Amino acid sequence: TGTLGFQLASSLAGTLAFLLALLGSYLGWGALTEDPKHAWIRTNAIAFAATGGTSFYNADLTDADFTGATLKNTDLRQANLTGTSLENTSKLDLARQS
């Protein structure tokens, strides 16, 4: 009976792991395709990624020139962007803006 219990527990754990991986893939795909139902995942992922990135939180960036810059994982919350040049920037959609 000990072996049968172990086999059952292993089978159950494997099935649960597979189902969680499937759910994670579905939610990740939904977030990457910008499905409005999964916007919260994308928002939280960007916030988490921006934690280790450049922070301009509450900074005065008036007339700053970011021409051609890559702004992935950048925290721009509450920054003053008046007159800031964002021409040809890339990955601005992956910056934390709110």
Backbone torsions as a table, in degrees:
resi	resn	phi	psi	omega
1	THR	NA	-29.7	178.8
2	GLY	-63.9	-39.9	-179.9
3	THR	-69.1	-40.8	179.1
4	LEU	-63.7	-41.5	178.2
5	GLY	-63.6	-41.3	177.8
6	PHE	-64.0	-43.1	179.3
7	GLN	-63.6	-40.9	178.9
8	LEU	-65.8	-44.4	179.3
9	ALA	-64.1	-41.5	178.5
10	SER	-63.9	-42.3	179.6
11	SER	-64.3	-43.1	179.2
12	LEU	-65.0	-42.7	178.9
13	ALA	-64.0	-41.7	178.4
14	GLY	-63.8	-42.6	178.8
15	THR	-64.5	-43.7	179.1
16	LEU	-63.2	-42.6	178.5
17	ALA	-62.2	-41.3	179.0
18	PHE	-64.1	-45.0	-179.4
19	LEU	-65.2	-38.8	177.6
20	LEU	-67.6	-37.8	176.5
21	ALA	-64.8	-40.5	178.2
22	LEU	-64.2	-44.1	178.2
23	LEU	-63.5	-43.9	178.4
24	GLY	-61.3	-40.0	178.4
25	SER	-64.9	-42.6	179.0
26	TYR	-62.6	-47.3	-179.4
27	LEU	-66.5	-40.6	177.7
28	GLY	-62.4	-43.5	179.0
29	TRP	-62.6	-43.0	179.1
30	GLY	-62.2	-38.8	179.5
31	ALA	-69.7	-40.2	-178.9
32	LEU	-68.9	-31.0	178.5
33	THR	-86.3	5.8	178.2
34	GLU	59.1	36.4	174.3
35	ASP	-64.2	124.6	-177.8
36	PRO	-55.8	-27.8	179.0
37	LYS	-65.3	-26.2	-175.5
38	HIS	-112.8	21.3	-179.0
39	ALA	-61.3	-33.3	-179.2
40	TRP	-62.3	-34.0	179.0
41	ILE	-67.7	-46.7	179.9
42	ARG	-62.1	-43.3	179.3
43	THR	-60.3	-45.9	179.9
44	ASN	-69.1	-36.3	178.1
45	ALA	-65.5	-41.8	178.3
46	ILE	-65.6	-41.7	178.4
47	ALA	-62.2	-41.7	179.2
48	PHE	-65.4	-44.0	-179.1
49	ALA	-67.0	-35.1	-178.6
50	ALA	-71.0	-14.5	179.8
51	THR	-57.1	-39.4	-179.1
52	GLY	-96.2	1.0	-177.6
53	GLY	-92.2	-170.5	179.6
54	THR	-72.1	134.3	-178.8
55	SER	-112.8	121.5	171.4
56	PHE	-113.7	29.9	-178.4
57	TYR	-57.0	122.6	177.0
58	ASN	61.0	24.2	-178.2
59	ALA	-88.7	153.4	175.0
60	ASP	-93.1	101.7	-178.7
61	LEU	-106.3	27.8	-179.5
62	THR	-55.3	126.1	178.5
63	ASP	62.2	19.7	176.2
64	ALA	-69.6	152.2	-178.8
65	ASP	-114.7	104.4	177.8
66	PHE	-104.8	22.8	-177.3
67	THR	-54.2	123.6	177.1
68	GLY	76.7	5.0	-177.5
69	ALA	-77.8	152.4	171.6
70	THR	-98.4	118.2	-172.8
71	LEU	-107.5	21.2	177.1
72	LYS	-61.9	137.3	177.7
73	ASN	63.1	27.4	178.8
74	THR	-100.3	135.9	179.6
75	ASP	-95.0	109.5	-178.9
76	LEU	-110.7	15.2	-177.5
77	ARG	-61.5	134.7	176.3
78	GLN	57.4	18.6	177.5
79	ALA	-80.6	144.6	175.5
80	ASN	-85.5	109.5	-177.3
81	LEU	-105.3	21.3	-179.2
82	THR	-60.1	121.8	177.5
83	GLY	74.0	6.3	-178.8
84	THR	-73.0	134.5	178.6
85	SER	-89.8	117.8	178.2
86	LEU	-115.0	23.5	-177.3
87	GLU	-64.5	132.5	178.3
88	ASN	58.9	25.7	174.5
89	THR	-75.2	154.8	177.9
90	SER	-122.6	153.2	176.8
91	LYS	61.0	27.2	175.8
92	LEU	-63.0	-28.0	178.6
93	ASP	-68.2	-14.7	178.3
94	LEU	-102.5	10.7	175.8
95	ALA	-90.2	149.4	177.5
96	ARG	-82.1	114.3	-174.5
97	GLN	-112.4	-12.7	179.1
98	SER	-149.0	NA	NA
